[in-house]
Structure formats: C-alpha cells, structure tokens
C-alpha cells in the first residue's frame, strides 16, 4: 500500500476481502498496519484461506479512515491458488 498524497493516513480499518465469482465476500482478513506516512510504501501480507482460494474471483484491499474510504481490487484466477 502506498501513500502518494501529502498527508499521513491513520486507518480506522484495513482489511483484505476475498470476493467470489458472484461478487459476494467469501472472507475478510484484518491487517495490522494502520499508519501510513506521506511518501511511504508498505508491503502487506495476508493468508488466503485454502478452503476459499478456488472460489475466488478477486481480492480487495479496503482502507477506511475519517473522510477516506479506499478500495483497490485485484482480479485473480484459480491458477493463482497454487
């Protein structure tokens, strides 16, 4: 996750959501990192439950803070589960 803006962000909620082919959430994993300084990039890691991996269509990073609601989506395929 990168903060390319000019203010720091203190996230109230940061999570990784796995979305099924129907667009419905299969799981949500909270992420620990909550503070993003200006001009920094943080690598975030989360485990995808193996029982859900074959049903995934996308992963979505969700960051919620006061006045900020960001979502970034990455489409995935079953081949990515190996």
C-alpha positions in Angstrom: 0.0 0.0 0.0 1.4 3.4 -0.9 0.6 6.9 0.3 1.5 9.2 -2.5 -0.5 12.1 -1.1 0.6 15.0 1.1 -1.0 13.9 4.4 -0.5 10.9 6.6 -3.3 8.4 7.0 -4.3 6.7 10.2 -6.6 3.9 9.2 -9.6 3.0 11.3 -10.0 -0.2 9.4 -7.7 -2.0 7.0 -8.5 -5.4 5.6 -8.2 -7.9 2.7 -11.6 -9.1 1.4 -11.9 -12.2 -0.9 -14.7 -11.9 -3.4 -16.4 -14.8 -5.1 -17.5 -15.0 -8.7 -20.9 -13.7 -7.7 -19.2 -10.6 -6.1 -20.1 -11.6 -2.6 -17.4 -11.7 0.2 -16.0 -15.1 1.0 -13.8 -13.9 3.8 -12.3 -10.7 5.3 -8.9 -10.6 7.0 -8.0 -7.6 9.1 -4.5 -6.3 8.5 -2.4 -4.9 11.3 -0.7 -1.9 9.7 -2.8 1.2 10.4 -0.5 4.2 9.9 0.8 5.4 6.5 3.2 8.3 6.4 3.4 10.6 3.4 5.5 9.2 0.5 5.9 5.7 2.0 5.0 2.3 0.7 4.3 -0.7 2.9 4.1 -4.3 1.9 1.2 -6.0 3.5 0.8 -9.8 3.7 -2.3 -11.8 4.5 -3.1 -15.5 4.2 -5.9 -16.6 1.9 -7.8 -19.5 3.4 -7.1 -22.5 1.3 -10.7 -23.6 1.5 -11.8 -20.3 -0.2 -9.0 -19.9 -2.7 -10.5 -22.0 -5.5 -13.7 -19.9 -5.3 -12.0 -16.5 -5.5 -12.6 -14.1 -8.4 -10.9 -11.1 -6.8 -9.0 -9.7 -3.7 -9.9 -6.3 -2.5 -7.8 -4.1 -0.1 -10.1 -1.9 2.0 -8.9 1.1 3.9 -11.3 3.2 6.0 -10.4 6.4 7.9 -12.0 9.6 8.7 -13.0 11.1 5.4 -11.3 8.3 3.4 -12.8 5.1 2.0 -10.4 3.4 -0.4 -10.8 0.1 -2.2 -8.3 -1.5 -4.6 -9.3 -4.7 -6.5 -7.1 -7.4 -8.0 -8.7 -10.0 -10.1 -7.4 -13.5 -9.6 -7.8 -16.9 -11.2 -7.8 -20.5 -9.9 -4.2 -20.8 -11.2 -3.1 -18.2 -8.7 -4.0 -20.6 -5.8 -1.1 -22.9 -6.5 
